[in-house]
């Protein structure tokens, strides 16, 4: 069992930055790949970024590539999402998720076994 808790959301002006954190707990949490998804009202949940259990590989959604950076610190069971050059369309609830390491980098929601409760990010124009 892996428990995920996100933090760091808030209100920011367009062009600004935010850093989201997700702390994973559980005996084997460091053996999971971790990802971020987001969901805006009336829209389907969207893949944002993912990082392998080792931290050696990452994958980004097209809409955030070049602006967002995912990283992880296994010693602290933490994954970070640094978000720069934020746009109003980045407004959403951001969710941290974990999947088993043999699945590798995945953009598919069903491949993720565990989800956090989400943190709201609002970007004003």
N, C-alpha and C positions, 0 to 999 in steps of 0.2 A: 504494500500500500504506500502511495506517495501523496503527501499533502502539499499543496501549492498555495502560497499567499503572495499576491501582488501588492505593490505600493508605488507611489511616485506620480500618480495621475494628478491632474489639476487643470487650471485655466491658464492659457498662454496666448499671446498675440501671434498672428501670422508672422513667420520668419524667425520665431523664437525656438527654444530648445526645451526638452524635458528628458529626464532619464527615469525609466521604469525599472523596478526591481522585482524579482520573483525569488522567494526563498522556498526551497524544496526540503521537506523533512520525510524521514523514512529510512529504514536501514540500508536500502539499495538505491537511494535517490540519485547518487552520482553516476549510476550505471544507465541512466535514461538520457535519451536525446531530449532537448527542451525547445519549445517553440513559442511563438507569439502569434495570436490571431486577434482580429478586431471585428466588431459588429456595430454598425450604425443603425438607427431606427429605420425600420422598413426594408432593410437590406440583409442579405445573407452574410453569414460569418465569412471573413476574408483572411486568407493566409498572409502573414506579415514577414516572418523570418523564423529560421530554425538553426540550431547548432547541435553538432554531435556530442555524445557523452564525453568524448575526449577533448572537445573544444577545437579540434583541428580543422573542421569543415563547417561552412555556413552556407545558407541559401536564403535569398530574399525575394519577396514579391516584387513585381515590376513597378508597382506604384510607389515603393519606398526605396528602391535601389539607389544607392548613392547618397541617401539622406539619413538612413537609419543604420545603426551598427549593433549587432548582437554579440555578446560575449558572456563567458561564464567563469566562475571561480569555484571549482569543486571543493576546495578546502572549506569554503563557506557555504556550499550548496546553494549558490546564488547565480542567477542568470540576469543580465542587464540588457536593456534595450535603450540605447542612446538615440534620441530622435532630434534631428536638426532640421532647419529650414522648414518648419512645420507649416502646413497649409490648412485652411478651414475644412477641406475634405478629409483630413486626418482625424477629425472629430469622431470619436467612437468609444465604446467600452473595449478595453484591451484585456485579453485573456492569456494567461500563461498555461502551457500544456506540456505533458510529458508522454513520450512513447518509448517502447523498449528498444534498446540500442541496435539490435540486429535489423531493425527497419530502416536505419540510416536517416538521411535527410528526407523528410516527407512533407508535402503540402496538403495532404489529405486529412481532413478532420477525423474520420473514423479510425485512423491509425493511432490516434492519441488516446491513451487510456485514462489519463488523469487531467483535471482542469481546475484552475483557480476560480475564485469568485468574480474576478474582473476588477478593473480600475478605470474610472472615467477620465478621458482626455478630451478637453474642449479647446479648440483653436478659434479665436475670434479674428474677424477680418478687419 
